[in-house]
């Protein structure tokens, strides 16, 4: 648990530093071109969840994040043997959730800044905390599939 806490705090710190730099150096609702027609650094506020769903439900989103943190800790971390992969997964997941939670509590919205346009489709703008959450979920799915495959092989 100690390593998960340390790595999560590092993720939260880096996430908050980037958001601070973005919010103090780029005008709100504008962006800076990094790769023309592909990648921009933007400054937007998202008062909802992914793709702005539940927009304006600040307290519900805070409650959901707090419940998720407790469930992750109680179900997956507390009193369990944690390997290196689990440490990475839960550090990313908790760091991402808490990084966005800090924004919601302090500002009432999340600061997003990574903007991609791929095949002329403008994806919803996101941030480092979002990336950490998505990567953690992908790793959880991969690990679950691998464990299921191993269980089936041992039954045969």
Buried (B, 14 or more C-beta within 10 A) or exposed (E): EEBBBEBBBEBBEBBBEBBEEBBEEBEEEEBBEEEEEEBBBBBBBBBBBEEBEBEEBBEEBBEBBBEBBEEBBEEBBEEEEBEEEBBBBBBBBBBBBBBBBBBBEEBEBBBBBBBBBEEEEEEBBBBBBBBBBBBBBEBBEEBEEEEEEEEEEEEE
